Structures are given as C-alpha cells and as structure tokens.
C-alpha cells in the first residue's frame, strides 16, 4: 500500500515528532488554554457559545493528561498522543458543533474564539483523519516507525 509506506508514515509524523515535539506542542496547548481562560473570564456572554467553549476547553485538558501518561508510561512520542487523543477531541468537537447547530459564533469574544478554534480544529482534523487511517491501514508500519524514532531519540541523548 503506497499510502502507508514507512517513508510516508515518517513524513506524516515529522512535524509533531521531530519539529515541535512535546515542548512545542505543550506551549501551543498552553497558549490556547490561556486564551480560553481570558475570554471566559472577561466576556459575559451566556448561552450556547459559552457552553460550547467551556465543554471543548474541558475536553482539551485530556491532551496534557495523556501526554504526561505517554511520557512516563508510553513511548513519549507526540504522534502517539495525537493518534489516541486526536479522534476523541476532534470528533467530539464536530458532533458538539452539530448539536449546537453551529449557534456558537458571534461578534463577541467567545463567538470569535469559537470561530478561530473551528478553523484550527478543521486543520487538525484533516491531519488526524489522514494519520489515523494510515495507522489503521498499516498498524505495524506505525509501530515500526515509533520504535525506530524512540531509539533515534534515545541515541541522541
């Protein structure tokens, strides 16, 4: 299967495992979380926009929790975190957006934040769908990649 060769798998996970790595991704999550806290604490908007942002921000806390578990008990690769947590967060995001019938946007800070996060989540969802399908179609390929990447990181230390 050409879509899931070991070279393709390495390319798919290059950004999170080799460029951003955990410190970069944790910084990215922290900045987004700080935005959420700021917006929720300063914008008095109530209703579906606020509820949606609060629910999804709450669910996003699974990322650092799983990241910590993966660093201590797993292989430590961000790609493993994304393969496990990405579908939970992103599929729930779209289901909740459909539940609220996209009535979560507006010109108020919470509505604008939801719009920006929808764009970001859209990009991450495209990425996640490709990567989870690649891992589904070639699970041994991802396992081999992960073993090689962990060894490479250990050898570099």
Contact map, one row per residue, 1 for C-alpha under 8 A:
1111100000000000000000000000000000000000000000000000000000000000000000000000000000000000000000000000000000000000000000000000000000000000000000000000000000000
1111100000000000000000000000000000000000000000000000000000000000000000000000000000000000000000000000000000000000000000000000000000000000000000000000000000000
1111100100000000000000000000000000000000000000000000000000000000000000000000000000000000000000000000000000000000000000000000000000000100000000000000000000000
1111110110000000000000000000000000000000000000000000000000000000000000000000000000000000000000000000000000000000000000000000000000000110110010000000000000000
1111111110000000000000000000000000000000000000000000000000000000000000000000000000000000000000000000000000000000000000000000000000000000010010000000000000000
0001111111000000000000000000000000000000000000000000000000000000000000000000000000000000000000000000000000000000000000000000000000000000000011001000000000000
0000111111100000000000000000000000000000000000000000000000000000000000000000000000000000000000000000000000000000000000000000000000000000000000000000000000000
0011111111110000000000000000000000000000000000000000000000000000000000000000000000000000000000000000000000000000000000000000000000000000000000000000000000000
0001111111111000000000000000000000000000000000000000000000000000000000000000000000000000000000000000000000000000000000000000000000000100000011001000000000000
0000011111111100000000000000000000000000000000000000000000000000000000000000000000000000000000000000000000000000000000000000000000000000000000001000000000000
0000001111111100000000000000000000000000000000000000000000000000000000000000000000000000000000000000000000000000000000000000000000000000000000000000000000000
0000000111111110000000000000000000000000000000000000000000000000000000000000000000000000000000000000000000000000000000000000000000100000000000000000000000000
0000000011111111110000000000000000000000000000000000000000000000000000000000001000000000000000000000000000000000000000000000000000000000000000000000000000000
0000000001111111111000000000000000000000000000000000000000000000000000000000000000000000000000000000000000000000000000000000000000000000000000000000000000000
0000000000011111111110000000000000000000000000000000000000000000000000000000000000000000000000000000000000000000000000000000000000000000000000000000000000000
0000000000001111111111001000000000000000000000000000000000000000000000000000011000000000000000000000000000000000000000000000000000000000000000000000000000000
0000000000001111111111000000000000000000000000000000000000000000000000000000111000000000000000000000000000000000000000000000000000000000000000000000000000000
0000000000001111111110000000000000000000000000000000000000000000000000000000000000000000000000000000000000000000000000000000000000000000000000000000000000000
0000000000000111111110000000000000000000000000000000000000000000000000000000000000000000000000000000000000000000000000000000000000000000000000000000000000000
0000000000000011111111111000000000000000000000000000000000000000000000000000000000000000000000000000000000000000000000000000000000000000000000000000000000000
0000000000000011111111111000000000000000000000000000000000000000000000000000110000000000000000000000000000000000000000000000000000000000000000000000000000000
0000000000000001100111111100000000000000000000000000000000000000000000000000110000000000000000000000000000000000000000000000000000000000000000000000000000000
0000000000000000000111111110000000000000000000000000000000000000000000000000000000000000000000000000000000000000000000000000000000000000000000000000000000000
0000000000000000000111111111000000000000000000000000000000000000000000000000000000000000000000000000000000000000000000000000000000000000000000000000000000000
0000000000000001000111111111100000000000000000000000000000000000000000000000000000000000000000000000000000000000000000000000000000000000000000000000000000000
0000000000000000000001111111110000000000000000000000000000000001000000000000000000000000000000000000000000000000000000000000000000000000000000000000000000000
0000000000000000000000111111111000000000000000000000000000000000000000000000000000000000000000000000000000000000000000000000000000000000000000000000000000000
0000000000000000000000011111111100000000000000000000000000000000000000000000000000000000000000000000000000000000000000000000000000000000000000000000000000000
0000000000000000000000001111111110000000000000000000000000000000000000000000000000000000000000000000000000000000000000000000000000000000000000000000000000000
0000000000000000000000000111111111000000000000000000000000000000000000000000000000000000000000000000000000000000000000000000000000000000000000000000000000000
0000000000000000000000000011111111100000000000000000000000000000000000000000000000000000000000000000000000000000000000000000000000000000000000000000000000000
0000000000000000000000000001111111110000000000000000000000000000000000000000000000000000000000000000000000000000000000000000000000000000000000000000000000000
0000000000000000000000000000111111111000000000000000000010000000000000000000000000000000000000000000000000000000000000000000000000000000000000000000000000000
0000000000000000000000000000011111111100000000000000000000000000000000000000000000000000000000000000000000000000000000000000000000000000000000000000000000000
0000000000000000000000000000001111111110000000000000000000000000000000000000000000000000000000000000000000000000000000000000000000000000000000000000000000000
0000000000000000000000000000000111111111000000000000100010000000000000000000000000000000000000000000000000000000100000000000000000000000000000000000000000000
0000000000000000000000000000000011111111100000000000000000000000000000000000000000000000000000000000000000000000000000000000000000000000000000000000000000000
0000000000000000000000000000000001111111110000000000000000000000000000000000000000000000000000000000000000000000000000000000000000000000000000000000000000000
0000000000000000000000000000000000111111111000000000000000000000000000000000000000000000000000000000000000001100100000000000000000000000000000000000000000000
0000000000000000000000000000000000011111111100000100010000000000000000000000000000000000000000000000000000000100000000000000000000000000000000000000000000000
0000000000000000000000000000000000001111111100000000000000000000000000000000000000000000000000000000000000000000000000000000000000000000000000000000000000000
0000000000000000000000000000000000000111111100000000000000000000000000000000000000000000000000000000000000000000000000000000000000000000000000000000000000000
0000000000000000000000000000000000000011111110000000000000000000000000000000000000000000000000000000000000011100000000000000000000000000000000000000000000000
0000000000000000000000000000000000000001111111000000000000000000000000000000000000000000000000000000000000000000000000000000000000000000000000000000000000000
0000000000000000000000000000000000000000001111101100000000000000000000000000000000000000000000000000000000010100000000000000000000000000000000000000000000000
0000000000000000000000000000000000000000000111111110000000000000000000000000000000000000000000000000000000000000000000000000000000000000000000000000000000000
0000000000000000000000000000000000000000000011111110000000000000000000000000000000000000000000000000000000000000000000000000000000000000000000000000000000000
0000000000000000000000000000000000000000000001111111000000000000000000000000000000000000000000000001001100000000000000000000000000000000000000000000000000000
0000000000000000000000000000000000000000000011111111100000000000000000000000000000000000000000000000001110000110010000000000000000000000000000000000000000000
0000000000000000000000000000000000000001000011111111110000000000000000000000000000000000000000000000000100000100000000000000000000000000000000000000000000000
0000000000000000000000000000000000000000000001111111111000000000000000000000000000000000000000000000000000000000000000000000000000000000000000000000000000000
0000000000000000000000000000000000000000000000011111111100000000000000000000000000000000000000011001000100000000000000000000000000000000000000000000000000000
0000000000000000000000000000000000010000000000001111111110000000000000000000000000000000000000000000000000000100010000000000000000000000000000000000000000000
0000000000000000000000000000000000000001000000000111111111000000000000000000000000000000000000000000000000000000000000000000000000000000000000000000000000000
0000000000000000000000000000000000000000000000000011111111100000000000000000000000000000000000000000000000000000000000000000000000000000000000000000000000000
0000000000000000000000000000000000000000000000000001111111110000000000000000000000000000100010000000000000000000000000000000000000000000000000000000000000000
0000000000000000000000000000000010010000000000000000111111111000000000000000000000000000000000000000000000000000000000000000000000000000000000000000000000000
0000000000000000000000000000000000000000000000000000011111111100000000000000000000000000000000000000000000000000000000000000000000000000000000000000000000000
0000000000000000000000000000000000000000000000000000001111111100000000000000000000000000100000000000000000000000000000000000000000000000000000000000000000000
0000000000000000000000000000000000000000000000000000000111111110000000000000000000000000100000000000000000000000000000000000000000000000000000000000000000000
0000000000000000000000000000000000000000000000000000000011111111100000000000000000000000000000000000000000000000000000000000000000000000000000000000000000000
0000000000000000000000000000000000000000000000000000000001111111110000000000000000001000000000000000000000000000000000000000000000000000000000000000000000000
0000000000000000000000000000000000000000000000000000000000011111111000000000000010001000000000000000000000000000000000000000000000000000000000000000000000000
0000000000000000000000000100000000000000000000000000000000001111111100000000000000000000000000000000000000000000000000000000000000000000000000000000000000000
0000000000000000000000000000000000000000000000000000000000001111111110000000000000000000000000000000000000000000000000000000000000000000000000000000000000000
0000000000000000000000000000000000000000000000000000000000000111111111000000000010001000000000000000000000000000000000000000000000000000000000000000000000000
0000000000000000000000000000000000000000000000000000000000000011111111100001010010000000000000000000000000000000000000000000000000000000000000000000000000000
0000000000000000000000000000000000000000000000000000000000000001111111110000000000000000000000000000000000000000000000000000000000000000000000000000000000000
0000000000000000000000000000000000000000000000000000000000000000111111111100000000000000000000000000000000000000000000000000000000000000000000000000000000000
0000000000000000000000000000000000000000000000000000000000000000011111111111100110000000000000000000000000000000000000000000000000000000000000000000000000000
0000000000000000000000000000000000000000000000000000000000000000001111111111100000000000000000000000000000000000000000000000000000000000000000000000000000000
0000000000000000000000000000000000000000000000000000000000000000000111111101000000000000000000000000000000000000000000000000000000000000000000000000000000000
0000000000000000000000000000000000000000000000000000000000000000000011111111000000000000000000000000000000000000000000000000000000000000000000000000000000000
0000000000000000000000000000000000000000000000000000000000000000000011111111000000000000000000000000000000000000000000000000000000000000000000000000000000000
0000000000000000000000000000000000000000000000000000000000000000000001101111100100000000000000000000000000000000000000000000000000000000000000000100010000000
0000000000000000000000000000000000000000000000000000000000000000001001111111110100000000000000000000000000000000000000000000000000000000000000000000010000000
0000000000000000100011000000000000000000000000000000000000000000000001100011111110000000000000000000000000000000000000000000000000000000000000000100010000000
0000000000000001100011000000000000000000000000000000000000000000001000000001111111000000000000000000000000000000000000000000000000000000000000000000000000000
0000000000001001100000000000000000000000000000000000000000000000000000000000111111100000000000000000000000000000000000000000000000000000000000000000000000000
0000000000000000000000000000000000000000000000000000000000000000000001000011111111110000000000000000000000000000000000000000000000000000000000000000000000000
0000000000000000000000000000000000000000000000000000000000000010011001000000111111111100000000000000000000000000000000000000000000000000000000000000000000000
0000000000000000000000000000000000000000000000000000000000000000000000000000011111111110000000000000000000000000000000000000000100000000000000000000000000000
0000000000000000000000000000000000000000000000000000000000000000000000000000001111111110000000000000000000000000000000000000000100110000000000000000000000000
0000000000000000000000000000000000000000000000000000000000000000000000000000000111111111000000000000000000000000000000000000000000000000000000000000000000000
0000000000000000000000000000000000000000000000000000000000000110010000000000000011111111100000000000000000000000000000000000000000000000000000000000000000000
0000000000000000000000000000000000000000000000000000000000000000000000000000000011111111110000000000000000000000000000000000100100000000000000000000000000000
0000000000000000000000000000000000000000000000000000000000000000000000000000000001111111111100000000000000000000000000000000000100000000000000000000000000000
0000000000000000000000000000000000000000000000000000000000000000000000000000000000011111111100000000000000000000000000000000000000000000000000000000000000000
0000000000000000000000000000000000000000000000000000000100110000000000000000000000001111111110000000000000000000000000000000000000000000000000000000000000000
0000000000000000000000000000000000000000000000000000000000000000000000000000000000000111111111000000000000000000000000001001100000000000000000000000000000000
0000000000000000000000000000000000000000000000000000000000000000000000000000000000000011111111100000000000000000000000000000000000000000000000000000000000000
0000000000000000000000000000000000000000000000000000000000000000000000000000000000000011111111110000000000000000000000000000000000000000000000000000000000000
0000000000000000000000000000000000000000000000000000000100000000000000000000000000000000111111111000000000000000000000001000000000000000000000000000000000000
0000000000000000000000000000000000000000000000000000000000000000000000000000000000000000011111111100000000000000000000000000000000000000000000000000000000000
0000000000000000000000000000000000000000000000000000000000000000000000000000000000000000001111111110000000000000000000000000000000000000000000000000000000000
0000000000000000000000000000000000000000000000000001000000000000000000000000000000000000000111111111000000000000000000000000000000000000000000000000000000000
0000000000000000000000000000000000000000000000000001000000000000000000000000000000000000000011111111111100000000000000000000000000000000000000000000000000000
0000000000000000000000000000000000000000000000000000000000000000000000000000000000000000000001111111110000000000000000000000000000000000000000000000000000000
0000000000000000000000000000000000000000000000000000000000000000000000000000000000000000000000111111110000000000000000000000000000000000000000000000000000000
0000000000000000000000000000000000000000000000010001000000000000000000000000000000000000000000011111111100000000000000000000000000000000000000000000000000000
0000000000000000000000000000000000000000000000000000000000000000000000000000000000000000000000001111111000000000000000000000000000000000000000000000000000000
0000000000000000000000000000000000000000000000000000000000000000000000000000000000000000000000001111111110000000000000000000000000000000000000000000000000000
0000000000000000000000000000000000000000000000011000000000000000000000000000000000000000000000001001111110000000000000000000000000000000000000000000000000000
0000000000000000000000000000000000000000000000011101000000000000000000000000000000000000000000001001011111000010010000000000000000000000000000000000000000000
0000000000000000000000000000000000000000000000001000000000000000000000000000000000000000000000000000011111100111011000000000000000000000000000000000000000000
0000000000000000000000000000000000000000000000000000000000000000000000000000000000000000000000000000000111111111000000000000000000000000000000000000000000000
0000000000000000000000000000000000000000000000000000000000000000000000000000000000000000000000000000000011111011000000000000000000000000000000000000000000000
0000000000000000000000000000000000000000001010000000000000000000000000000000000000000000000000000000000001111111000000000000000000000000000000000000000000000
0000000000000000000000000000000000000010001000000000000000000000000000000000000000000000000000000000000001111111100000000000000000000000000000000000000000000
0000000000000000000000000000000000000011001010001100100000000000000000000000000000000000000000000000000011011111110000000000000000000000000000000000000000000
0000000000000000000000000000000000000000000000001000000000000000000000000000000000000000000000000000000111111111111000000000000000000000000000000000000000000
0000000000000000000000000000000000000000000000000000000000000000000000000000000000000000000000000000000011111111111100000000000000000000000000000000000000000
0000000000000000000000000000000000010010000000000000000000000000000000000000000000000000000000000000000000001111111110000000000000000000000000000000000000000
0000000000000000000000000000000000000000000000001000100000000000000000000000000000000000000000000000000110000111111111000000000000000000000000000000000000000
0000000000000000000000000000000000000000000000000000000000000000000000000000000000000000000000000000000010000011111111100000000000000000000000000000000000000
0000000000000000000000000000000000000000000000000000000000000000000000000000000000000000000000000000000000000001111111110000000000000000000000000000000000000
0000000000000000000000000000000000000000000000000000000000000000000000000000000000000000000000000000000000000000111111111000000000000000000000000000000000000
0000000000000000000000000000000000000000000000000000000000000000000000000000000000000000000000000000000000000000011111111100000000000000000000000000000000000
0000000000000000000000000000000000000000000000000000000000000000000000000000000000000000000000000000000000000000001111111110000000000000000000000000000000000
0000000000000000000000000000000000000000000000000000000000000000000000000000000000000000000000000000000000000000000111111111000000000000000000000000000000000
0000000000000000000000000000000000000000000000000000000000000000000000000000000000000000010010000000000000000000000011111111100000000000000000000000000000000
0000000000000000000000000000000000000000000000000000000000000000000000000000000000000000000000000000000000000000000001111111110000000000000000000000000000000
0000000000000000000000000000000000000000000000000000000000000000000000000000000000000000000000000000000000000000000000111111111000000000000000000000000000000
0000000000000000000000000000000000000000000000000000000000000000000000000000000000000000010000000000000000000000000000011111111100000000000000000000000000000
0000000000000000000000000000000000000000000000000000000000000000000000000000000000000100010000000000000000000000000000001111111110000000000000000000000000000
0000000000000000000000000000000000000000000000000000000000000000000000000000000000000000000000000000000000000000000000000111111111000000000000000000000000000
0000000000000000000000000000000000000000000000000000000000000000000000000000000000000000000000000000000000000000000000000011111111100000000000000000000000000
0000000000000000000000000000000000000000000000000000000000000000000000000000000001100110000000000000000000000000000000000001111111110000000000000000000000000
0000000000000000000000000000000000000000000000000000000000000000000000000000000000000000000000000000000000000000000000000000111111111000000000000000000000000
0000000000000000000000000000000000000000000000000000000000000000000000000000000000000000000000000000000000000000000000000000011111111100000000000000000000000
0000000000010000000000000000000000000000000000000000000000000000000000000000000000100000000000000000000000000000000000000000001111111110000000000000000000000
0000000000000000000000000000000000000000000000000000000000000000000000000000000000100000000000000000000000000000000000000000000111111111000000000000000000000
0000000000000000000000000000000000000000000000000000000000000000000000000000000000000000000000000000000000000000000000000000000011111111100000000000000000000
0011000010000000000000000000000000000000000000000000000000000000000000000000000000000000000000000000000000000000000000000000000001111111111000000000000000000
0001000000000000000000000000000000000000000000000000000000000000000000000000000000000000000000000000000000000000000000000000000000111111111111000000000000000
0000000000000000000000000000000000000000000000000000000000000000000000000000000000000000000000000000000000000000000000000000000000011111111000000000000000000
0001000000000000000000000000000000000000000000000000000000000000000000000000000000000000000000000000000000000000000000000000000000001111111000000000000000000
0001100000000000000000000000000000000000000000000000000000000000000000000000000000000000000000000000000000000000000000000000000000000111111111000000000000000
0000000000000000000000000000000000000000000000000000000000000000000000000000000000000000000000000000000000000000000000000000000000000111111111100000000000000
0000000000000000000000000000000000000000000000000000000000000000000000000000000000000000000000000000000000000000000000000000000000000010011111110000000000000
0001110010000000000000000000000000000000000000000000000000000000000000000000000000000000000000000000000000000000000000000000000000000010011111111000000000000
0000010010000000000000000000000000000000000000000000000000000000000000000000000000000000000000000000000000000000000000000000000000000010011111111100000000000
0000000000000000000000000000000000000000000000000000000000000000000000000000000000000000000000000000000000000000000000000000000000000000001111111110000000000
0000000000000000000000000000000000000000000000000000000000000000000000000000000000000000000000000000000000000000000000000000000000000000000111111111000000000
0000010011000000000000000000000000000000000000000000000000000000000000000000000000000000000000000000000000000000000000000000000000000000000011111111100000000
0000000000000000000000000000000000000000000000000000000000000000000000000010100000000000000000000000000000000000000000000000000000000000000001111111110000000
0000000000000000000000000000000000000000000000000000000000000000000000000000000000000000000000000000000000000000000000000000000000000000000000111111111000000
0000000000000000000000000000000000000000000000000000000000000000000000000000000000000000000000000000000000000000000000000000000000000000000000011111111100000
0000000000000000000000000000000000000000000000000000000000000000000000000000000000000000000000000000000000000000000000000000000000000000000000001111111110000
0000000000000000000000000000000000000000000000000000000000000000000000000011100000000000000000000000000000000000000000000000000000000000000000000111111111000
0000000000000000000000000000000000000000000000000000000000000000000000000000000000000000000000000000000000000000000000000000000000000000000000000011111111100
0000000000000000000000000000000000000000000000000000000000000000000000000000000000000000000000000000000000000000000000000000000000000000000000000001111111110
0000000000000000000000000000000000000000000000000000000000000000000000000000000000000000000000000000000000000000000000000000000000000000000000000000111111111
0000000000000000000000000000000000000000000000000000000000000000000000000000000000000000000000000000000000000000000000000000000000000000000000000000011111111
0000000000000000000000000000000000000000000000000000000000000000000000000000000000000000000000000000000000000000000000000000000000000000000000000000001111111
0000000000000000000000000000000000000000000000000000000000000000000000000000000000000000000000000000000000000000000000000000000000000000000000000000000111111
0000000000000000000000000000000000000000000000000000000000000000000000000000000000000000000000000000000000000000000000000000000000000000000000000000000011111
